[in-house]
């Protein structure tokens, strides 16, 4: 992976301003909502869950993906329904819920946590690799002692750089590898999954999401690397960025119905967590078995 995979639509200054304004609004809402004792709680920030919705799927991207109006609505729901207390989208809230459920099944006491404590504070005992910021969830994970956080192209020089095709972590290091809508931007999906497998402990999991069009189509490779050069197999397509900011990344894969084949071939045992009525709102939990397999 190379720096030219990144396209900046606007200046970094504009992107940071949008992010700062959004975070200030979320913080004000959180001051009030964290004190509301009743109602459903956000799995990310633990405040009373109130959401706002806005469209996020652009016409150009919808056309590139060949999405009809129904599927555009699905993605708008997935990305555009955000918690007004922390800014977590439906995708990120689902990721947090699956992480907590998995930790609970391993014997954690998260079911007894105080409602005023963000959910991630109850999993400090886990060794977690967060590969690129998982949206609004990241700021609640950031001070965990067992967190290894990295970005592919960090804007902050103090943030570690990691490439999913060649991770610097040792074998069998992590309980969980988290990533959200990241691996479609990686030139070699098989190699990326093998790297994730390598750094997971036996019994560990990668919990993640992908932009997944589950309407029967097969995975489309839009681009690939030939040495140091990108070969475009379809018109270049870009997406990404928290809070709908301007950082956009080249898409190498548009995953279709056959995506689970990649996980199965690597050796993972995979389960899906779905939100009824929205086939795009799905979180994957892929476990590295406790027993040694033929791979890797």
FIZA-156686 format. One line per 2 residues: their letters; for each residue x, y, z of C-alpha. Coordinates in Angstrom, 1 decimal, padded with zeros to 4 digits. Last residue first. Layout:
N
A = X Y Z | ... .
//
This chain:
296
XX = -001.4 -020.8 008.1 | -003.5 -022.7 007.9 .
XX = -003.8 -026.5 008.4 | -005.5 -025.7 011.7 .
XX = -004.3 -025.7 015.3 | -007.0 -025.9 017.9 .
XX = -008.3 -022.7 019.6 | -009.9 -021.6 016.4 .
XX = -009.2 -018.0 015.0 | -012.6 -016.4 015.2 .
XX = -014.3 -014.2 012.7 | -017.0 -012.0 014.1 .
XX = -018.7 -010.0 011.3 | -021.0 -007.0 011.9 .
XX = -024.0 -006.5 009.6 | -026.1 -003.4 008.8 .
XX = -026.0 -003.6 005.0 | -028.9 -006.1 004.9 .
XX = -031.2 -003.7 006.7 | -034.6 -005.1 007.7 .
XX = -033.4 -007.0 010.8 | -030.0 -005.7 012.1 .
XX = -027.5 -008.4 011.6 | -024.7 -010.1 013.6 .
XX = -022.8 -012.6 011.4 | -020.7 -015.5 012.6 .
XX = -017.4 -016.6 011.2 | -015.0 -019.5 011.9 .
XX = -011.7 -018.3 010.4 | -009.4 -020.6 008.4 .
XX = -008.0 -018.3 005.7 | -010.2 -020.1 003.1 .
XX = -013.3 -019.6 005.2 | -012.6 -015.9 005.6 .
XX = -012.2 -015.4 001.8 | -015.2 -017.5 001.1 .
XX = -017.3 -015.3 003.4 | -017.0 -012.5 000.7 .
XX = -018.9 -014.6 -001.9 | -022.2 -012.6 -001.7 .
XX = -020.5 -009.3 -002.7 | -017.6 -007.2 -001.6 .
XX = -016.6 -004.1 -003.6 | -012.9 -004.4 -003.6 .
XX = -009.9 -002.0 -004.3 | -011.6 001.2 -003.2 .
XX = -009.3 004.2 -003.1 | -009.6 006.3 000.1 .
XX = -011.3 009.6 000.8 | -010.4 012.0 003.6 .
XX = -012.9 014.9 003.3 | -014.9 014.5 006.4 .
XX = -018.3 012.7 006.6 | -018.1 012.6 010.4 .
XX = -015.4 009.9 010.0 | -013.9 009.5 006.5 .
XX = -014.3 006.9 003.8 | -015.0 006.7 000.1 .
XX = -013.3 006.5 -003.3 | -014.0 004.8 -006.7 .
XX = -011.7 004.7 -009.7 | -013.5 003.6 -012.8 .
XX = -013.1 -000.2 -013.2 | -010.1 -002.5 -013.6 .
XX = -007.7 000.2 -012.5 | -004.1 -000.9 -012.3 .
XX = -002.2 000.8 -009.6 | 001.6 000.8 -009.9 .
XX = 004.3 -000.1 -007.4 | 004.4 -003.8 -008.4 .
XX = 001.2 -004.4 -010.2 | -001.4 -003.4 -007.6 .
XX = -005.1 -004.0 -008.1 | -008.2 -002.0 -008.8 .
XX = -012.0 -002.4 -008.9 | -012.2 -006.0 -007.8 .
XX = -015.9 -006.9 -007.8 | -017.2 -009.4 -005.3 .
XX = -020.2 -011.4 -006.6 | -023.7 -010.1 -006.8 .
XX = -026.6 -011.8 -004.9 | -028.1 -008.7 -003.2 .
XX = -025.7 -008.5 -000.3 | -023.9 -005.3 -001.0 .
XX = -021.4 -005.2 001.8 | -019.6 -002.1 003.0 .
XX = -017.4 -003.9 005.4 | -017.6 -004.4 009.2 .
XX = -015.3 -005.8 011.8 | -014.7 -008.1 014.8 .
XX = -011.5 -010.1 014.5 | -011.5 -012.8 017.0 .
XX = -009.2 -014.6 019.4 | -009.5 -018.3 020.2 .
XX = -005.8 -018.9 019.4 | -004.2 -015.5 019.8 .
XX = -004.5 -013.1 016.9 | -001.4 -011.6 015.2 .
XX = -001.2 -014.3 012.5 | -004.9 -014.3 011.6 .
XX = -004.9 -010.6 011.0 | -001.9 -011.0 008.7 .
XX = -003.6 -013.9 006.9 | -006.7 -011.7 006.4 .
XX = -004.6 -008.9 004.9 | -002.9 -011.4 002.6 .
XX = -006.2 -012.7 001.3 | -007.6 -009.2 000.8 .
XX = -004.7 -008.0 -001.4 | -005.0 -004.3 -002.4 .
XX = -006.5 -003.0 000.9 | -009.2 -000.4 000.7 .
XX = -012.0 -002.9 001.0 | -010.3 -003.9 004.2 .
XX = -011.2 -000.8 006.1 | -014.9 -000.5 006.6 .
XX = -014.4 -001.0 010.4 | -011.5 -002.6 012.0 .
XX = -011.0 -004.3 015.4 | -008.5 -007.1 016.1 .
XX = -009.4 -008.9 019.3 | -007.5 -011.1 021.8 .
XX = -004.2 -010.0 020.5 | -000.5 -011.2 020.4 .
XX = -000.5 -014.6 018.7 | 002.4 -013.6 016.3 .
XX = 004.2 -010.4 016.9 | 002.9 -007.0 015.6 .
XX = 004.6 -005.1 012.8 | 001.7 -005.7 010.3 .
XX = 002.6 -006.3 006.7 | -000.4 -006.3 004.3 .
XX = -002.5 -004.5 006.9 | 000.0 -001.6 006.9 .
XX = 000.5 000.0 010.3 | 001.6 003.5 011.2 .
XX = 001.8 004.5 014.8 | 000.1 007.8 015.9 .
XX = 002.7 010.3 017.3 | 003.1 011.9 013.8 .
XX = -000.5 012.8 013.8 | -002.1 012.7 010.3 .
XX = -001.7 009.0 010.4 | -001.5 007.2 007.0 .
XX = -002.3 003.6 007.6 | -003.5 004.3 011.2 .
XX = -002.7 002.5 014.4 | -004.1 001.8 017.8 .
XX = -002.7 -001.0 020.1 | -005.1 -001.1 023.1 .
XX = -004.3 -003.1 026.2 | -004.0 -000.1 028.6 .
XX = -007.3 001.3 027.4 | -006.9 005.1 027.0 .
XX = -008.1 005.3 023.3 | -011.0 002.9 023.5 .
XX = -013.6 005.6 024.2 | -012.1 008.0 021.7 .
XX = -012.1 005.1 019.1 | -015.8 004.3 019.3 .
XX = -016.7 007.5 017.4 | -015.2 006.1 014.2 .
XX = -013.3 002.8 014.4 | -009.9 004.5 014.0 .
XX = -007.6 002.6 011.8 | -006.6 -001.0 012.8 .
XX = -007.6 -001.2 016.4 | -005.5 -004.0 018.0 .
XX = -007.0 -005.1 021.2 | -005.4 -006.9 024.2 .
XX = -008.3 -007.4 026.6 | -008.2 -006.6 030.4 .
XX = -009.6 -003.1 029.8 | -012.9 -004.6 028.7 .
XX = -015.3 -002.8 031.1 | -014.2 000.7 030.1 .
XX = -015.5 -000.1 026.6 | -019.1 000.1 027.7 .
XX = -018.9 003.7 028.7 | -019.6 004.1 032.5 .
XX = -022.8 005.9 033.5 | -024.9 002.7 033.2 .
XX = -022.9 001.1 035.9 | -021.4 -002.3 034.7 .
XX = -023.0 -005.5 035.8 | -023.5 -007.1 032.4 .
XX = -020.0 -006.2 031.6 | -018.7 -008.7 034.1 .
XX = -016.5 -010.6 031.6 | -016.8 -014.3 031.3 .
XX = -015.8 -015.0 027.7 | -019.5 -014.7 026.6 .
XX = -019.4 -011.1 028.0 | -016.4 -010.2 025.9 .
XX = -018.2 -011.4 022.7 | -021.3 -009.5 023.7 .
XX = -019.2 -006.3 024.3 | -017.5 -006.5 021.0 .
XX = -020.8 -007.2 019.2 | -022.4 -004.2 020.8 .
XX = -019.4 -001.9 020.0 | -019.6 -002.9 016.3 .
XX = -023.3 -002.4 016.2 | -022.8 001.1 017.6 .
XX = -020.2 001.8 015.0 | -022.5 000.7 012.1 .
XX = -025.4 002.6 013.5 | -023.3 005.7 013.6 .
XX = -021.6 006.9 016.7 | -021.7 010.7 017.1 .
XX = -021.2 010.7 020.8 | -024.3 012.1 022.4 .
XX = -026.4 012.7 019.3 | -026.1 009.0 018.4 .
XX = -026.0 008.8 014.6 | -028.3 007.4 011.9 .
XX = -026.5 008.4 008.7 | -024.0 005.5 008.1 .
XX = -026.2 002.4 008.4 | -029.5 004.2 007.6 .
XX = -028.0 006.0 004.6 | -026.6 002.6 003.5 .
XX = -030.1 001.0 003.6 | -031.7 004.0 001.9 .
XX = -029.2 003.7 -001.0 | -030.1 000.0 -001.2 .
XX = -033.8 000.8 -001.6 | -033.1 003.6 -004.2 .
XX = -031.2 001.2 -006.4 | -027.4 000.7 -006.1 .
XX = -025.1 000.1 -009.1 | -022.0 000.6 -007.0 .
XX = -020.7 003.4 -009.2 | -024.1 005.0 -009.4 .
XX = -024.5 005.0 -005.6 | -021.0 006.5 -005.3 .
XX = -021.9 009.3 -007.8 | -025.3 010.0 -006.2 .
XX = -023.7 010.4 -002.7 | -024.7 008.3 000.2 .
XX = -024.8 010.3 003.4 | -028.4 011.1 004.0 .
XX = -029.3 012.4 007.5 | -030.6 010.7 010.6 .
XX = -030.6 011.9 014.2 | -030.4 009.6 017.2 .
XX = -031.2 009.5 020.9 | -029.7 006.8 023.0 .
XX = -029.5 007.6 026.7 | -025.8 007.8 027.5 .
XX = -023.5 004.7 027.7 | -020.9 006.2 025.3 .
XX = -020.5 003.3 022.8 | -023.4 000.9 023.5 .
XX = -025.8 003.9 023.4 | -028.4 003.3 026.2 .
XX = -032.1 002.5 025.7 | -034.4 004.3 028.1 .
XX = -034.2 005.5 031.7 | -031.6 007.1 033.9 .
XX = -031.0 010.3 031.9 | -027.7 011.6 033.4 .
XX = -025.6 010.6 030.4 | -028.0 012.5 028.2 .
XX = -027.2 015.9 029.6 | -023.5 016.1 029.4 .
XX = -023.6 013.9 026.3 | -025.5 016.6 024.3 .
XX = -022.8 019.2 025.0 | -020.1 016.7 024.1 .
XX = -021.8 015.7 020.8 | -022.0 019.4 019.7 .
XX = -018.3 019.9 020.5 | -017.4 016.8 018.6 .
XX = -019.2 018.0 015.5 | -017.5 021.4 015.6 .
XX = -014.1 019.8 016.0 | -014.6 017.3 013.2 .
XX = -015.8 020.0 010.7 | -012.8 022.2 011.7 .
XX = -010.4 019.3 011.2 | -011.6 018.6 007.7 .
XX = -011.4 022.2 006.7 | -007.8 022.4 008.0 .
XX = -006.9 019.2 006.2 | -007.8 020.9 003.0 .
XX = -010.4 019.5 000.6 | -010.9 016.4 -001.6 .
XX = -007.7 014.7 -000.3 | -007.1 011.5 -002.2 .
XX = -005.3 008.6 -000.5 | -004.0 005.6 -002.4 .
XX = -001.0 007.8 -003.4 | 000.5 007.0 000.0 .
XX = 001.3 003.4 -000.9 | 000.0 000.0 000.0 .
//
